[in-house]
Each structure stands twice: as C-alpha cells, then as structure tokens.
Amino acid sequence: MLVGHRHFNGLKTAALFGVMWAVLLGLWAAVGQGNGTMLVLFCGIGLAGTAYTYWNSDKLAIRAMRARPVSEIEQPEMYRIVRELSIAARQPVPRLYVSPTMAPNAFATGRNPQNAAVCCTEGILQLLDARELRGVLGHELMHVYNRDILTSSVAAAFAGLITGLAQFLMFFGGSRERGGNPLAALAMALLAPLAATLVQLAISRTREFDADEDGATLTGDPLALASALRKLDSGTKRAPLPENPDLVDVSHLMIANPFRGAGVGRLFATHPPMTERVARLERMAGARGPVARS
C-alpha cells in the first residue's frame, strides 16, 4: 500500500477546489446570465491552454531547466534508485534527466506514469548522499503516481478562468445595468483573482505534503527525506535559481522552493515551510518505529 494520508490532504484539496468553485460562481452571478457567450469563450480558452500545458508538461519543464537525458552509465545510482522504487510501486521506470545547475533541486513531471520524467540538478546530486537522494526520488515519483500534474493543471485552469471573468467584470461592469452594486462588483473583480491565486498555491502546498508522506511510505524511510529537506532548505538559499518567467512557471514542480522568499512572499509560496514538512516526517518516523539505515 503506497498511501495512507493521516493529515487528510486529499480532503483538503477537495475543499480548496470547492472554494474555487464558490468564487467562480460568485463571479458568474456578478457578470450576469446575459454574458453566457463570454463565459463559454473564457472556458474554451482556459481549457485549451490547460490541455496544452498538461499534455506537454514534461517537455516544458525539461526545457525550462535546460536538462538533458542521462544514461545509466552516467548516473548509475540515480537509475538504480528509480528502478528499485518503480518496481516497488509496480509502475514504469520514467525517463531520467540532469539539469546543469548547481542550485540543488529535483522534480518529476508528465501526464501519467507512462510519460513521466524525473530530473535532478547537478547541485542536488552533489549535495545529498544515496539515502537522502532515495528519499527525494520517492517523493518525486509519488507526484506522478498521485496525478499531481493533472491536479495543478485543473487548479491553474480555475485560477485563469476566475481572473478572466474578473477582468471582464472590471471593464464591462457585469450586471450593474440590471441593478447590481457597482462597488461590490469592483471589489469582487479585484479580490477574486487574489483569492484564486492563494487557493491555487494552497493546493500546491497540500500536494507537497502528500508527496512527502507517500514518498516516505514508498521508501520506508521518512527520516531520509527529512534529512534531505534540511539540506535543501539551506542549499537553495545559498544557490537560488533566477526568477525568470520560464522557471517561475515550473517552480511548483520542484521539491524545494528554488527562489529566495521572505515576508509577504511566503504567502505566495508554492511550497509549505520546510520546518513543517520535516516535523511531519519526523512524527511519521516516530509512529513507524526505528528505521534500518543502509
């Protein structure tokens, strides 16, 4: 059994999507039934963009990180670990890539296990020992097995649709010609995109908790991932990635926030605090009892 979410992360994700639905329906009520054509247009554009991103998620992320495929001769340890974990999960072995950056990080992407790719940076391969790398790769594989690319794509589609409707409401006034409150409509137009973004980020953070827990279950070694996360917390601060648009678009896929973030920026982070992730894993290890170390 690969999963056993003691923290109800799946329920939290469903609840967050419910909030997005509520915001969307509120906006639709403000825009008014007379603009059904615009709603269909926004939905069509949003679905097309989401479908393209979802279908090509592996190519877009690999390209953004300038990663290259590696052979088993080049990365025998990475291949050994991924093959072992894939067999344990009864899933296909994904394609493996290495990104030529010293910023320590890793990510997995792909619309399903049959089209998955796992990428490690040169920095993370130098920073972690074999046990810690195994913990990280278990986390990344569970993102694929949990279909998190689909979840994040749907959340992005919701956020995009809400933003589009809010812009329409701001510029065209929605239903005020039928007696609506223009100030309330303006407030909703301004606040709805912010709410959608915060919910989208909350979904991303919840999926990180899931991948931590499920990855630790897959490897049977929560403390290995906890140790890796501690190193990554300091390593990404020493060597952050540049915040260019391509990297920002794929940053939610990575195991650690690749950018410097502090203050208000934490509110808009795609990852939960490392201290909380480590604490959860340590509690998980305590519940499981001592772990044999290789």
N, C-alpha and C positions, 0 to 999 in steps of 0.2 A: 504494500500500500504506500503510495507516494505522498498522499496529502492527509492532513488532519488539522484543520485550522482552528487552533484553540482561541484565536483572537477574533473570530467571526469576520475575517477580512472580506470574504465573498459577500456577506450580508451588507457590510459597509459599502462596498462597491455598488451593489444594487440600490441602496438607499441614496447614494450620491447621484446615480443616474435618475432616480426619482425626483431629486431636487432640480436637475437639469430639465426634466420634462415639465415640472411646475413652472420654471422660469420661461420655458418656451411657450407654454400655453398662455401664461400671463401676457407675454409679448404679442401673441397671436390675437388675444382678446383686445389688446390696445390698438393693434394695427387695424383690426376690423374685418368682418367677413367679406366686405366688398373688394378686398385686395387678394382674393384667392389666387389669382394668376401670379402675383408676386411671390406668394408663399411657395407655389409649385416651382417657380423659377429658382428661388433660393435653394429649395430642396434638391432640385436637379443639379445645380452647380456644386452644392456641397457633397452630394453623393458621388458625382463624377470625380471630384478631387480626392475624396476619401478612398474610392475604389482604386484610383491610380497609385496613391501613396501606399495603400495596403498591399497591392499586388507587387509593387516594386520596392517594398521596404528594405529588403536585403541589399539591393543594388544601390539605393540612395544612401544608406548608412555606410556601406563599404566605400563608396566613392567619396563621401564627406571626410572620412578618416584616412583617405589615400592608402587603404590597406591592400595587401597583395596576398594571394593564396600561398600557403606553405605546404611543403611535402613532409612526409613522416621522417625523412632523413634530416630535414632542417629542424623540426620540432618534435622529437620522439616522445618527450614527456607529455606535451600537450595532447598528442594523438593518443597516447596510452590512457590518459585520464578520461578523455572524452569518450573513447571507445568503451572503456570499462563502465562508465556511468550510463551510456546509451544502452548497453546490453542489459544493465540492471533495470533500466526503465522500460525495456523492450521497445525501443524506438530506433529509427535510423540514425546512423552517425552523420552529423552535419558537416558541411564544408568548413575548413579552418583557415583563418586569415591572421596576419600580423600587421599592425599599423606602425609605421616608422616614427613614432613619437615617444619621448621619454616621459610624458605625462602618464602616470600609472592608471590604467582603466581597462575595462573589458565590457563587451556587450554581445548579446545574441539577437538575431532578427530573422525574419522570414515568416511567411503567412501560415505555415504549418510545419510539422517535423520533417516532412519530405523535402521541403525547400528552405531549410534553416541554414544559417551561417553563424559561426561563433568567431569573434575577433578579440584578440588580446593586443595591447600595445607592447612595444619593446620595454617600456618602463615597468609595467606590471610583471613581466616575465623575469626581470632582474630583481624586482623588489621582494617577491614572495617566494617562500620555499614550496616544495612539492605538495605538502599537506594543505597549505593555505591556498595554493592555486587550485587544488581539487575542490575546496570549498567554494571558491569563486565560480568555477566552471559548473558545479552543481546548481548554483543559483541561476546562472545564465541559461542553462538548459531548461530549467523549470519555467522561465519566462516563455519559452517556445511551447512547452507541453501544456502550459496553462492558457495558451492562446492570448497572451497579453498584447500582442501586436494588434489583434482584432479589437480588444477592449480599448486600447489607446486610440485606435483609428475611429471607433464609434464616438468616443468622448470628444475627439477633435472635431468630428462632424457636427455634433451637438453644439459645441462652442462656436464653430464657424457659422452655423445657421442662426444661432441667437445673436451673434454680432451683426450679421447681415440684416436681420429683421430690426434690430435696434437702430441701425443706421438709416434704414428706410423710415422708421418711425420718427427719427430726429429730423430728417429732411422733408418728409411729406406729411407729418402731423398725424398719421394714423386715422383714428375715428373721431377726431375733435369736431369734424363737421357734423357729427351726429350727437353733439352734446358732451363729448368726452372732456376730461380735465386736461388742458394742455400742459400744466405744470407737472401733473402726475405722469403724463406721457413722457415728458422730457426727463424726469427723474428716472423712470424705468429705462429709457433709451441710454442713459449714462451708466446706470448701475448694473443692468443686465449683463453686458459683456464682461464686466469685472467679476460678477458672481459666477458666470460661466467659466471664466479662466481659473478662478480659485477652486471650483469644483473639479475641473479637469485636472488640475495639479494635485488635488486631494486624491483623486482616483489613481494617479501615477504613484503617489506615495504609498497608498494602500497596496498596490500591486507589488511594490518593492518589499513590503513586509511579507506578503505571500511567498514571493520567490526566496526570501531568506529562510522562511520556515520550511517550505517544501524542499529547497535545495539541501538544507541541513538534514532533513529526513532521508533524502536520496543518498547522501554521502554517509549518513550515520555519525556525523562529526560536527555538531554545532559550534564547538569551540574553535575549530579550524577556520570557519568563516568569520567568527568574531575576531580572531587574531588578524585575519586578512583585512577586515574593515578598519581596524585600528590603524594599520599601516597605510591603508589607502587614504584615510582621513588626513593624516599628516603629509602623505606623498602628493596628493592632489593640491594641497595648499602650497607646497614648495614648487610644484611644476604644473600650474593650471593650463588648460587649453585656452587659446584666444577665442573671444566671444564673437566670432564671425557668424553670419546667418546660417550657413550650412551646418556648422557644429551645434549651434543653438537648437536647430530643428531635430537633431538626433540625440541631444544630451540626455533626454529622458530614458533612452535605451541603456545607458551606461550604469554600471553597478555603483559608482560614486559620482556625486556632482562634480563635473570636471572644471567648474569655474569657481572663482572666489565669490563668496556670498556672505553678507553680514547685514545686521539691522533689518530694515524693511524687506531687503532682498530675500530673506528666509521665508517670508510669507509667500513668495512666488517661486519657491524652490520645487524642483521636480522630485526630490528625494527627501525622505524623513531624516531627522537628525541621526548622525552616526551613533551617538551615545545611547539613544533609544533602541536602535537596531541591535547594538552589541548587548545591551541589557536583556532584551528579549531572547537572544540566542543563549546567553548565559543561564537564564531561567530555564530555557528548554533543555540545556545540558544537565542542569541540576535535577530536573524531573526525570531525565533518562538514566541518570547514574553515571559513573565513571566511563570515559571513552578510552579505548585502547589506542595508543599512539604508535604510528608506524615510523 
